[in-house]
Amino acid sequence: MKKNQLRLNQTLTALVDEFILCNEPVSSRVLNEKYLQEVSSATLRLDLMKLEEKNLIYQPHTSAGRIPTIKGYRHYLQMIAPEHNKVTFRGMDLLREMLIKHYKDTPLALHYIMQLLARETDQLSFVAEPEVSNGYLAKLDVFSIGNRKYIFVMSLDSGLDKTVVMKLDYEITEGQLRKLVRYLNDELAGLRIYDIANKVLVEMRENMYQDNALVSMFLRELHKAFIDISDFYINYDGSINFLEQPEFDSKHVILSFMNLIQRQDSLLSLMRKSDTGAGANILMGEDFNVPEWSAFSVIFGRYEVFGIPGYLGVVTPLRTDYRKLIPLIRDITKTITETTRKGMMVVK
C-alpha cells in the first residue's frame, strides 16, 4: 500500500474512533494532538479534504469538524477487521457453565446470555430463537395441567425440546389423551417439523378424521402448537439503559428505532440474507432499504443449538463501539454452538 493511502487510512480510523468516543465532529487539531502527532497540520487538513472528496467523511457545519459517513464506517470496519483476532471475551467459561447448567432448557440459558450481552454493551440485545422447522421430531408428549390446559412438548432428534401451552375448548380423558399421543408418535416421529406443521397435520384433519370431532379438534390444537414452535421469533432484552445514549434525545430517532425492532419479519429476512455463517455480521445504511433506519446498526452472529440455527446480537446507533462488539458477538455465538454441539455437551 502506498504511503499516502496508508496515511489516509490512519486518518479515517482515528477520526471514527474519536467520533465514537466523543459523539462530536472531529477537528484536525484533535486528530493532530491525540492520534497523528507525526503528521503536519497542513498535510492532515489536506488528507481530510481527500477523505471528504471520497465521501468517507463530511462536515455537518462550515465551522465544525468532520464525522464519518456510512461509507466511511464501512471502510473503517474493513481496516479494523484484522485486529478482531487479537481480542477475546473473558466471560466464555461463564457462558459454557450457564449452557451446561440449563442444557434441558436452552431458551432460558439464551435468555440469560441475552441479558449478559446487554450488560456488557449497554445496547439493546436480542436473541432470535433456534429455527426448528428443519429439525425432525423424535417424540411428542402432551400433559394435562388442569382447567383444560395442556403442555405440548416436542422433542427433536437434535436433543432440543420445545414447549407450548395450549387450552382446549373441550374435555378429553387421560385414556383418550394417552391413546392419541401414542398414535401420533407412531405417525409423526421421524418427520420434519416443517412438514408436520404445513402438510401432514393439515392432511390428517382434512382426510382422515372429518367424522371424529374429538380427534379433529385435538389435531387442530396440535397444528397450532407446531406452527408456534416453527416461528422464528426475536426476543429483546427488557433493559432500557441503551436509551441513555445521546442519539436517543430525539423523539423522531426513538420512533424510528422502535419501528426497526418491531419489524421482526424484515429484520429476520435481512439477517438471513447477510449471514456469512461465521463471526459477526453488520447491517447498516442502505442494507435496511428504509431511510429512517440508516441511523442504526445491527451487529449479529449466527449460533447453533444442537445443530439448529438462531441469531444473537445488538441493535445500536450507527456510532457504536465496533471494536468491542464484533469480537464479543463472535465469541458468544461460537461458544453457544460449540458447547451445544450434538454429542459434545458434557454435564459436570
BALOBA-1460 file (C-alpha; in Angstrom, 3 decimals):
// residues 348
<rec num="1" residu="m" x="0.000" y="0.000" z="0.000"/>
<rec num="2" residu="k" x="1.310" y="3.458" z="-0.914"/>
<rec num="3" residu="k" x="2.412" y="5.730" z="1.913"/>
<rec num="4" residu="n" x="-0.225" y="8.365" z="1.122"/>
<rec num="5" residu="q" x="-3.053" y="5.794" z="1.169"/>
<rec num="6" residu="l" x="-1.769" y="4.306" z="4.411"/>
<rec num="7" residu="r" x="-1.843" y="7.751" z="5.998"/>
<rec num="8" residu="l" x="-5.387" y="8.355" z="4.714"/>
<rec num="9" residu="n" x="-6.485" y="5.066" z="6.266"/>
<rec num="10" residu="q" x="-4.874" y="6.000" z="9.571"/>
<rec num="11" residu="t" x="-6.584" y="9.393" z="9.488"/>
<rec num="12" residu="l" x="-10.014" y="7.882" z="8.829"/>
<rec num="13" residu="t" x="-9.547" y="5.248" z="11.551"/>
<rec num="14" residu="a" x="-8.515" y="7.901" z="14.066"/>
<rec num="15" residu="l" x="-11.434" y="10.133" z="13.123"/>
<rec num="16" residu="v" x="-14.014" y="7.340" z="13.514"/>
<rec num="17" residu="d" x="-12.504" y="6.175" z="16.818"/>
<rec num="18" residu="e" x="-12.626" y="9.736" z="18.176"/>
<rec num="19" residu="f" x="-16.185" y="10.338" z="16.948"/>
<rec num="20" residu="i" x="-17.371" y="7.062" z="18.546"/>
<rec num="21" residu="l" x="-15.730" y="8.136" z="21.786"/>
<rec num="22" residu="c" x="-16.935" y="11.753" z="21.944"/>
<rec num="23" residu="n" x="-20.000" y="11.996" z="19.658"/>
<rec num="24" residu="e" x="-18.812" y="15.368" z="18.352"/>
<rec num="25" residu="p" x="-17.463" y="16.422" z="14.941"/>
<rec num="26" residu="v" x="-13.724" y="15.786" z="14.985"/>
<rec num="27" residu="s" x="-11.350" y="18.656" z="14.256"/>
<rec num="28" residu="s" x="-7.927" y="18.384" z="12.626"/>
<rec num="29" residu="r" x="-6.419" y="19.807" z="15.822"/>
<rec num="30" residu="v" x="-7.772" y="16.916" z="17.928"/>
<rec num="31" residu="l" x="-6.533" y="14.371" z="15.409"/>
<rec num="32" residu="n" x="-3.110" y="16.036" z="15.395"/>
<rec num="33" residu="e" x="-2.790" y="16.136" z="19.161"/>
<rec num="34" residu="k" x="-4.222" y="12.700" z="20.042"/>
<rec num="35" residu="y" x="-3.529" y="10.375" z="17.101"/>
<rec num="36" residu="l" x="-1.297" y="11.750" z="14.347"/>
<rec num="37" residu="q" x="1.401" y="13.818" z="16.015"/>
<rec num="38" residu="e" x="3.951" y="12.994" z="13.309"/>
<rec num="39" residu="v" x="1.753" y="14.438" z="10.524"/>
<rec num="40" residu="s" x="1.929" y="18.168" z="9.875"/>
<rec num="41" residu="s" x="-1.281" y="20.155" z="10.338"/>
<rec num="42" residu="a" x="-1.231" y="21.227" z="6.675"/>
<rec num="43" residu="t" x="-0.904" y="17.627" z="5.447"/>
<rec num="44" residu="l" x="-3.658" y="16.498" z="7.812"/>
<rec num="45" residu="r" x="-6.061" y="19.175" z="6.567"/>
<rec num="46" residu="l" x="-5.309" y="18.098" z="3.003"/>
<rec num="47" residu="d" x="-5.949" y="14.439" z="3.896"/>
<rec num="48" residu="l" x="-9.284" y="15.353" z="5.460"/>
<rec num="49" residu="m" x="-10.291" y="17.109" z="2.256"/>
<rec num="50" residu="k" x="-9.369" y="13.983" z="0.264"/>
<rec num="51" residu="l" x="-11.440" y="11.795" z="2.582"/>
<rec num="52" residu="e" x="-14.328" y="14.194" z="2.141"/>
<rec num="53" residu="e" x="-13.992" y="14.011" z="-1.656"/>
<rec num="54" residu="k" x="-14.201" y="10.220" z="-1.381"/>
<rec num="55" residu="n" x="-17.463" y="10.595" z="0.608"/>
<rec num="56" residu="l" x="-15.922" y="8.872" z="3.637"/>
<rec num="57" residu="i" x="-16.431" y="11.836" z="5.962"/>
<rec num="58" residu="y" x="-18.422" y="15.046" z="5.867"/>
<rec num="59" residu="q" x="-18.645" y="18.388" z="7.626"/>
<rec num="60" residu="p" x="-22.124" y="18.953" z="9.174"/>
<rec num="61" residu="h" x="-21.458" y="22.700" z="9.546"/>
<rec num="62" residu="t" x="-18.972" y="25.043" z="7.877"/>
<rec num="63" residu="s" x="-17.062" y="25.743" z="11.071"/>
<rec num="64" residu="a" x="-17.372" y="22.244" z="12.519"/>
<rec num="65" residu="g" x="-15.085" y="19.234" z="12.374"/>
<rec num="66" residu="r" x="-15.882" y="16.084" z="10.391"/>
<rec num="67" residu="i" x="-17.906" y="12.950" z="11.088"/>
<rec num="68" residu="p" x="-17.898" y="9.637" z="9.204"/>
<rec num="69" residu="t" x="-20.444" y="8.762" z="6.516"/>
<rec num="70" residu="i" x="-21.919" y="5.276" z="6.247"/>
<rec num="71" residu="k" x="-19.374" y="4.609" z="3.507"/>
<rec num="72" residu="g" x="-16.721" y="5.817" z="5.925"/>
<rec num="73" residu="y" x="-17.931" y="3.421" z="8.613"/>
<rec num="74" residu="r" x="-17.785" y="0.537" z="6.139"/>
<rec num="75" residu="h" x="-14.221" y="1.414" z="5.178"/>
<rec num="76" residu="y" x="-13.315" y="1.733" z="8.858"/>
<rec num="77" residu="l" x="-14.757" y="-1.739" z="9.578"/>
<rec num="78" residu="q" x="-12.620" y="-3.247" z="6.822"/>
<rec num="79" residu="m" x="-9.496" y="-1.645" z="8.272"/>
<rec num="80" residu="i" x="-10.044" y="-2.784" z="11.865"/>
<rec num="81" residu="a" x="-11.146" y="-6.322" z="10.911"/>
<rec num="82" residu="p" x="-7.650" y="-7.884" z="11.316"/>
<rec num="83" residu="e" x="-7.497" y="-6.538" z="14.873"/>
<rec num="84" residu="h" x="-10.529" y="-8.585" z="15.989"/>
<rec num="85" residu="n" x="-8.400" y="-11.746" z="16.043"/>
<rec num="86" residu="k" x="-6.341" y="-10.213" z="18.858"/>
<rec num="87" residu="v" x="-9.409" y="-9.706" z="21.072"/>
<rec num="88" residu="t" x="-11.174" y="-12.422" z="23.081"/>
<rec num="89" residu="f" x="-14.011" y="-12.143" z="25.561"/>
<rec num="90" residu="r" x="-13.020" y="-13.328" z="29.007"/>
<rec num="91" residu="g" x="-16.505" y="-14.493" z="30.049"/>
<rec num="92" residu="m" x="-16.669" y="-17.611" z="27.879"/>
<rec num="93" residu="d" x="-16.269" y="-20.032" z="30.799"/>
<rec num="94" residu="l" x="-19.295" y="-18.453" z="32.471"/>
<rec num="95" residu="l" x="-21.312" y="-18.890" z="29.281"/>
<rec num="96" residu="r" x="-20.328" y="-22.542" z="28.987"/>
<rec num="97" residu="e" x="-21.327" y="-23.202" z="32.606"/>
<rec num="98" residu="m" x="-24.652" y="-21.473" z="32.014"/>
<rec num="99" residu="l" x="-25.392" y="-23.557" z="28.925"/>
<rec num="100" residu="i" x="-24.406" y="-26.795" z="30.664"/>
<rec num="101" residu="k" x="-26.420" y="-25.959" z="33.777"/>
<rec num="102" residu="h" x="-29.544" y="-25.259" z="31.708"/>
<rec num="103" residu="y" x="-28.949" y="-27.822" z="28.977"/>
<rec num="104" residu="k" x="-32.552" y="-29.072" z="29.272"/>
<rec num="105" residu="d" x="-33.909" y="-25.526" z="28.995"/>
<rec num="106" residu="t" x="-31.837" y="-23.881" z="26.308"/>
<rec num="107" residu="p" x="-34.256" y="-20.932" z="25.809"/>
<rec num="108" residu="l" x="-33.673" y="-19.992" z="29.475"/>
<rec num="109" residu="a" x="-29.898" y="-20.164" z="29.000"/>
<rec num="110" residu="l" x="-30.177" y="-17.977" z="25.876"/>
<rec num="111" residu="h" x="-32.270" y="-15.502" z="27.864"/>
<rec num="112" residu="y" x="-29.505" y="-15.218" z="30.464"/>
<rec num="113" residu="i" x="-26.914" y="-14.809" z="27.715"/>
<rec num="114" residu="m" x="-29.000" y="-12.045" z="26.122"/>
<rec num="115" residu="q" x="-29.081" y="-10.226" z="29.481"/>
<rec num="116" residu="l" x="-25.321" y="-10.631" z="29.836"/>
<rec num="117" residu="l" x="-24.813" y="-9.182" z="26.358"/>
<rec num="118" residu="a" x="-26.967" y="-6.171" z="27.271"/>
<rec num="119" residu="r" x="-24.923" y="-5.557" z="30.435"/>
<rec num="120" residu="e" x="-21.624" y="-5.858" z="28.592"/>
<rec num="121" residu="t" x="-22.607" y="-3.493" z="25.788"/>
<rec num="122" residu="d" x="-25.259" y="-1.096" z="27.182"/>
<rec num="123" residu="q" x="-27.088" y="-1.685" z="23.908"/>
<rec num="124" residu="l" x="-30.386" y="-3.377" z="23.065"/>
<rec num="125" residu="s" x="-29.523" y="-7.077" z="22.833"/>
<rec num="126" residu="f" x="-31.657" y="-9.727" z="21.155"/>
<rec num="127" residu="v" x="-31.897" y="-13.447" z="20.547"/>
<rec num="128" residu="a" x="-33.732" y="-14.964" z="17.603"/>
<rec num="129" residu="e" x="-34.570" y="-18.377" z="18.994"/>
<rec num="130" residu="p" x="-33.442" y="-21.521" z="17.168"/>
<rec num="131" residu="e" x="-35.315" y="-22.058" z="13.931"/>
<rec num="132" residu="v" x="-36.616" y="-25.575" z="14.439"/>
<rec num="133" residu="s" x="-38.669" y="-26.052" z="11.269"/>
<rec num="134" residu="n" x="-35.869" y="-28.044" z="9.608"/>
<rec num="135" residu="g" x="-35.437" y="-30.309" z="12.637"/>
<rec num="136" residu="y" x="-37.024" y="-33.756" z="12.969"/>
<rec num="137" residu="l" x="-39.492" y="-34.852" z="15.622"/>
<rec num="138" residu="a" x="-38.165" y="-37.577" z="17.934"/>
<rec num="139" residu="k" x="-41.076" y="-37.691" z="20.357"/>
<rec num="140" residu="l" x="-44.297" y="-35.885" z="21.203"/>
<rec num="141" residu="d" x="-45.620" y="-35.599" z="24.769"/>
<rec num="142" residu="v" x="-48.792" y="-33.902" z="25.952"/>
<rec num="143" residu="f" x="-49.515" y="-33.329" z="29.654"/>
<rec num="144" residu="s" x="-52.674" y="-32.018" z="31.315"/>
<rec num="145" residu="i" x="-52.097" y="-29.172" z="33.791"/>
<rec num="146" residu="g" x="-55.759" y="-28.599" z="34.707"/>
<rec num="147" residu="n" x="-58.550" y="-26.272" z="33.537"/>
<rec num="148" residu="r" x="-58.370" y="-27.821" z="30.065"/>
<rec num="149" residu="k" x="-54.807" y="-26.570" z="29.667"/>
<rec num="150" residu="y" x="-52.146" y="-28.837" z="28.205"/>
<rec num="151" residu="i" x="-48.397" y="-28.697" z="27.709"/>
<rec num="152" residu="f" x="-47.252" y="-29.898" z="24.290"/>
<rec num="153" residu="v" x="-43.591" y="-30.992" z="24.397"/>
<rec num="154" residu="m" x="-41.879" y="-31.612" z="21.057"/>
<rec num="155" residu="s" x="-38.523" y="-33.359" z="21.426"/>
<rec num="156" residu="l" x="-36.314" y="-33.042" z="18.357"/>
<rec num="157" residu="d" x="-33.785" y="-35.611" z="17.229"/>
<rec num="158" residu="s" x="-31.085" y="-32.982" z="17.872"/>
<rec num="159" residu="g" x="-31.804" y="-33.100" z="21.611"/>
<rec num="160" residu="l" x="-33.668" y="-29.781" z="21.722"/>
<rec num="161" residu="d" x="-37.092" y="-29.644" z="23.426"/>
<rec num="162" residu="k" x="-39.728" y="-27.055" z="22.515"/>
<rec num="163" residu="t" x="-42.748" y="-26.473" z="24.746"/>
<rec num="164" residu="v" x="-46.124" y="-24.825" z="24.040"/>
<rec num="165" residu="v" x="-49.027" y="-24.360" z="26.486"/>
<rec num="166" residu="m" x="-52.458" y="-24.612" z="24.848"/>
<rec num="167" residu="k" x="-56.032" y="-24.505" z="26.128"/>
<rec num="168" residu="l" x="-58.620" y="-26.885" z="24.664"/>
<rec num="169" residu="d" x="-62.295" y="-25.953" z="24.341"/>
<rec num="170" residu="y" x="-63.482" y="-29.456" z="25.196"/>
<rec num="171" residu="e" x="-62.984" y="-32.280" z="27.669"/>
<rec num="172" residu="i" x="-60.631" y="-35.159" z="26.962"/>
<rec num="173" residu="t" x="-59.940" y="-38.044" z="29.314"/>
<rec num="174" residu="e" x="-56.477" y="-39.219" z="30.315"/>
<rec num="175" residu="g" x="-57.113" y="-42.505" z="28.491"/>
<rec num="176" residu="q" x="-58.098" y="-40.727" z="25.283"/>
<rec num="177" residu="l" x="-55.065" y="-38.457" z="25.580"/>
<rec num="178" residu="r" x="-52.635" y="-41.370" z="26.015"/>
<rec num="179" residu="k" x="-54.143" y="-43.183" z="23.047"/>
<rec num="180" residu="l" x="-53.940" y="-40.073" z="20.837"/>
<rec num="181" residu="v" x="-50.344" y="-39.332" z="21.818"/>
<rec num="182" residu="r" x="-49.263" y="-42.936" z="21.203"/>
<rec num="183" residu="y" x="-50.881" y="-42.914" z="17.766"/>
<rec num="184" residu="l" x="-49.422" y="-39.528" z="16.833"/>
<rec num="185" residu="n" x="-45.922" y="-40.608" z="17.828"/>
<rec num="186" residu="d" x="-46.271" y="-43.608" z="15.531"/>
<rec num="187" residu="e" x="-47.353" y="-41.324" z="12.687"/>
<rec num="188" residu="l" x="-45.157" y="-38.263" z="13.195"/>
<rec num="189" residu="a" x="-41.883" y="-39.361" z="14.794"/>
<rec num="190" residu="g" x="-39.028" y="-39.017" z="12.317"/>
<rec num="191" residu="l" x="-40.787" y="-36.394" z="10.192"/>
<rec num="192" residu="r" x="-39.517" y="-32.859" z="9.664"/>
<rec num="193" residu="i" x="-41.203" y="-30.192" z="11.833"/>
<rec num="194" residu="y" x="-41.912" y="-28.033" z="8.796"/>
<rec num="195" residu="d" x="-43.666" y="-30.902" z="7.028"/>
<rec num="196" residu="i" x="-45.687" y="-31.799" z="10.122"/>
<rec num="197" residu="a" x="-46.860" y="-28.208" z="10.617"/>
<rec num="198" residu="n" x="-47.518" y="-27.320" z="6.985"/>
<rec num="199" residu="k" x="-48.641" y="-30.571" z="5.407"/>
<rec num="200" residu="v" x="-49.071" y="-33.722" z="7.487"/>
<rec num="201" residu="l" x="-51.417" y="-32.404" z="10.198"/>
<rec num="202" residu="v" x="-53.453" y="-30.460" z="7.635"/>
<rec num="203" residu="e" x="-53.969" y="-33.613" z="5.566"/>
<rec num="204" residu="m" x="-54.771" y="-35.694" z="8.634"/>
<rec num="205" residu="r" x="-57.519" y="-33.272" z="9.667"/>
<rec num="206" residu="e" x="-58.957" y="-32.983" z="6.170"/>
<rec num="207" residu="n" x="-58.765" y="-36.588" z="5.015"/>
<rec num="208" residu="m" x="-58.730" y="-38.917" z="7.988"/>
<rec num="209" residu="y" x="-60.793" y="-37.572" z="10.865"/>
<rec num="210" residu="q" x="-63.586" y="-35.420" z="9.462"/>
<rec num="211" residu="d" x="-66.143" y="-37.669" z="11.165"/>
<rec num="212" residu="n" x="-64.373" y="-37.753" z="14.541"/>
<rec num="213" residu="a" x="-64.919" y="-34.369" z="16.183"/>
<rec num="214" residu="l" x="-62.677" y="-35.070" z="19.193"/>
<rec num="215" residu="v" x="-59.688" y="-36.151" z="17.126"/>
<rec num="216" residu="s" x="-60.223" y="-33.321" z="14.638"/>
<rec num="217" residu="m" x="-60.275" y="-30.695" z="17.394"/>
<rec num="218" residu="f" x="-57.180" y="-32.163" z="19.046"/>
<rec num="219" residu="l" x="-55.327" y="-32.157" z="15.725"/>
<rec num="220" residu="r" x="-56.326" y="-28.540" z="15.260"/>
<rec num="221" residu="e" x="-54.712" y="-27.598" z="18.587"/>
<rec num="222" residu="l" x="-51.662" y="-29.735" z="17.840"/>
<rec num="223" residu="h" x="-51.344" y="-27.963" z="14.492"/>
<rec num="224" residu="k" x="-51.339" y="-24.586" z="16.287"/>
<rec num="225" residu="a" x="-48.630" y="-25.856" z="18.642"/>
<rec num="226" residu="f" x="-46.386" y="-26.941" z="15.763"/>
<rec num="227" residu="i" x="-46.940" y="-23.618" z="13.966"/>
<rec num="228" residu="d" x="-45.986" y="-21.805" z="17.182"/>
<rec num="229" residu="i" x="-42.676" y="-23.622" z="17.589"/>
<rec num="230" residu="s" x="-41.871" y="-23.207" z="13.888"/>
<rec num="231" residu="d" x="-41.953" y="-19.418" z="14.145"/>
<rec num="232" residu="f" x="-38.579" y="-17.667" z="14.250"/>
<rec num="233" residu="y" x="-39.203" y="-15.090" z="16.974"/>
<rec num="234" residu="i" x="-36.886" y="-12.309" z="18.161"/>
<rec num="235" residu="n" x="-36.708" y="-11.721" z="21.919"/>
<rec num="236" residu="y" x="-35.284" y="-8.385" z="23.100"/>
<rec num="237" residu="d" x="-33.720" y="-7.633" z="26.456"/>
<rec num="238" residu="g" x="-36.081" y="-5.663" z="28.707"/>
<rec num="239" residu="s" x="-33.457" y="-3.172" z="29.903"/>
<rec num="240" residu="i" x="-33.797" y="0.422" z="28.660"/>
<rec num="241" residu="n" x="-30.267" y="1.572" z="29.549"/>
<rec num="242" residu="f" x="-29.464" y="1.974" z="25.858"/>
<rec num="243" residu="l" x="-31.891" y="4.927" z="25.717"/>
<rec num="244" residu="e" x="-29.416" y="6.963" z="27.776"/>
<rec num="245" residu="q" x="-27.217" y="7.387" z="24.686"/>
<rec num="246" residu="p" x="-27.283" y="10.926" z="23.230"/>
<rec num="247" residu="e" x="-28.659" y="9.644" z="19.910"/>
<rec num="248" residu="f" x="-31.980" y="8.972" z="21.652"/>
<rec num="249" residu="d" x="-32.520" y="12.578" z="22.740"/>
<rec num="250" residu="s" x="-34.707" y="12.975" z="19.661"/>
<rec num="251" residu="k" x="-38.281" y="11.678" z="19.667"/>
<rec num="252" residu="h" x="-38.013" y="11.035" z="15.928"/>
<rec num="253" residu="v" x="-34.960" y="8.787" z="16.433"/>
<rec num="254" residu="i" x="-36.717" y="6.825" z="19.194"/>
<rec num="255" residu="l" x="-39.784" y="6.258" z="16.990"/>
<rec num="256" residu="s" x="-37.583" y="5.115" z="14.082"/>
<rec num="257" residu="f" x="-35.710" y="2.773" z="16.421"/>
<rec num="258" residu="m" x="-38.964" y="1.282" z="17.745"/>
<rec num="259" residu="n" x="-40.193" y="0.802" z="14.199"/>
<rec num="260" residu="l" x="-37.000" y="-1.083" z="13.327"/>
<rec num="261" residu="i" x="-37.142" y="-3.521" z="16.237"/>
<rec num="262" residu="q" x="-40.868" y="-4.148" z="15.769"/>
<rec num="263" residu="r" x="-40.395" y="-5.155" z="12.127"/>
<rec num="264" residu="q" x="-39.220" y="-8.631" z="13.015"/>
<rec num="265" residu="d" x="-40.068" y="-10.057" z="9.604"/>
<rec num="266" residu="s" x="-37.832" y="-7.521" z="7.856"/>
<rec num="267" residu="l" x="-35.020" y="-7.889" z="10.371"/>
<rec num="268" residu="l" x="-35.028" y="-11.692" z="10.153"/>
<rec num="269" residu="s" x="-35.043" y="-11.559" z="6.364"/>
<rec num="270" residu="l" x="-32.098" y="-9.144" z="6.349"/>
<rec num="271" residu="m" x="-30.107" y="-11.304" z="8.777"/>
<rec num="272" residu="r" x="-30.706" y="-14.427" z="6.697"/>
<rec num="273" residu="k" x="-29.542" y="-12.661" z="3.516"/>
<rec num="274" residu="s" x="-26.476" y="-11.122" z="5.190"/>
<rec num="275" residu="d" x="-25.439" y="-14.165" z="7.231"/>
<rec num="276" residu="t" x="-21.928" y="-15.243" z="6.278"/>
<rec num="277" residu="g" x="-22.073" y="-18.239" z="8.620"/>
<rec num="278" residu="a" x="-19.096" y="-17.252" z="10.762"/>
<rec num="279" residu="g" x="-18.129" y="-14.425" z="13.095"/>
<rec num="280" residu="a" x="-20.200" y="-11.248" z="13.345"/>
<rec num="281" residu="n" x="-22.187" y="-9.597" z="10.569"/>
<rec num="282" residu="i" x="-23.198" y="-5.930" z="10.344"/>
<rec num="283" residu="l" x="-26.269" y="-4.289" z="8.845"/>
<rec num="284" residu="m" x="-26.170" y="-0.528" z="8.321"/>
<rec num="285" residu="g" x="-27.247" y="2.212" z="5.949"/>
<rec num="286" residu="e" x="-28.696" y="1.047" z="2.660"/>
<rec num="287" residu="d" x="-28.737" y="-2.569" z="3.907"/>
<rec num="288" residu="f" x="-32.067" y="-1.782" z="5.563"/>
<rec num="289" residu="n" x="-33.764" y="-0.340" z="2.456"/>
<rec num="290" residu="v" x="-35.570" y="2.036" z="4.839"/>
<rec num="291" residu="p" x="-34.069" y="5.574" z="5.025"/>
<rec num="292" residu="e" x="-35.380" y="6.114" z="8.585"/>
<rec num="293" residu="w" x="-33.280" y="3.182" z="9.805"/>
<rec num="294" residu="s" x="-29.985" y="4.462" z="8.398"/>
<rec num="295" residu="a" x="-29.063" y="5.963" z="11.781"/>
<rec num="296" residu="f" x="-28.721" y="2.473" z="13.278"/>
<rec num="297" residu="s" x="-26.571" y="-0.609" z="13.060"/>
<rec num="298" residu="v" x="-27.398" y="-4.268" z="13.729"/>
<rec num="299" residu="i" x="-24.427" y="-6.394" z="14.740"/>
<rec num="300" residu="f" x="-25.312" y="-10.080" z="14.860"/>
<rec num="301" residu="g" x="-23.945" y="-13.575" z="14.617"/>
<rec num="302" residu="r" x="-25.439" y="-16.974" z="13.914"/>
<rec num="303" residu="y" x="-25.264" y="-19.674" z="16.555"/>
<rec num="304" residu="e" x="-26.497" y="-23.256" z="16.555"/>
<rec num="305" residu="v" x="-28.141" y="-25.143" z="19.403"/>
<rec num="306" residu="f" x="-27.764" y="-28.879" z="18.798"/>
<rec num="307" residu="g" x="-27.295" y="-28.032" z="15.133"/>
<rec num="308" residu="i" x="-30.381" y="-25.795" z="14.870"/>
<rec num="309" residu="p" x="-29.570" y="-22.171" z="13.892"/>
<rec num="310" residu="g" x="-30.557" y="-18.925" z="15.598"/>
<rec num="311" residu="y" x="-29.274" y="-15.352" z="15.717"/>
<rec num="312" residu="l" x="-27.919" y="-13.203" z="18.553"/>
<rec num="313" residu="g" x="-26.771" y="-9.601" z="18.550"/>
<rec num="314" residu="v" x="-27.384" y="-5.956" z="19.359"/>
<rec num="315" residu="v" x="-29.256" y="-3.061" z="17.758"/>
<rec num="316" residu="t" x="-27.277" y="0.157" z="18.221"/>
<rec num="317" residu="p" x="-26.912" y="3.693" z="16.948"/>
<rec num="318" residu="l" x="-24.554" y="3.915" z="13.973"/>
<rec num="319" residu="r" x="-21.985" y="5.416" z="16.334"/>
<rec num="320" residu="t" x="-21.042" y="2.444" z="18.496"/>
<rec num="321" residu="d" x="-18.016" y="0.557" z="19.793"/>
<rec num="322" residu="y" x="-17.447" y="-1.840" z="16.889"/>
<rec num="323" residu="r" x="-14.012" y="-2.786" z="18.224"/>
<rec num="324" residu="k" x="-15.658" y="-4.356" z="21.268"/>
<rec num="325" residu="l" x="-18.990" y="-5.572" z="19.898"/>
<rec num="326" residu="i" x="-17.772" y="-7.507" z="16.863"/>
<rec num="327" residu="p" x="-15.376" y="-9.890" z="18.693"/>
<rec num="328" residu="l" x="-17.790" y="-10.138" z="21.633"/>
<rec num="329" residu="i" x="-20.689" y="-11.358" z="19.478"/>
<rec num="330" residu="r" x="-18.325" y="-13.601" z="17.513"/>
<rec num="331" residu="d" x="-17.111" y="-15.297" z="20.714"/>
<rec num="332" residu="i" x="-20.576" y="-15.675" z="22.267"/>
<rec num="333" residu="t" x="-22.146" y="-17.276" z="19.187"/>
<rec num="334" residu="k" x="-19.120" y="-19.543" z="18.725"/>
<rec num="335" residu="t" x="-19.285" y="-20.669" z="22.363"/>
<rec num="336" residu="i" x="-23.023" y="-21.427" z="22.144"/>
<rec num="337" residu="t" x="-22.505" y="-23.512" z="19.012"/>
<rec num="338" residu="e" x="-19.503" y="-25.444" z="20.310"/>
<rec num="339" residu="t" x="-20.965" y="-26.096" z="23.775"/>
<rec num="340" residu="t" x="-24.307" y="-27.399" z="22.483"/>
<rec num="341" residu="r" x="-22.969" y="-29.361" z="19.533"/>
<rec num="342" residu="k" x="-24.665" y="-32.749" z="19.397"/>
<rec num="343" residu="g" x="-22.585" y="-35.259" z="21.342"/>
<rec num="344" residu="m" x="-20.369" y="-32.546" z="22.829"/>
<rec num="345" residu="m" x="-22.465" y="-31.436" z="25.824"/>
<rec num="346" residu="v" x="-20.770" y="-32.646" z="28.996"/>
<rec num="347" residu="v" x="-22.708" y="-32.266" z="32.238"/>
<rec num="348" residu="k" x="-20.447" y="-31.691" z="35.224"/>
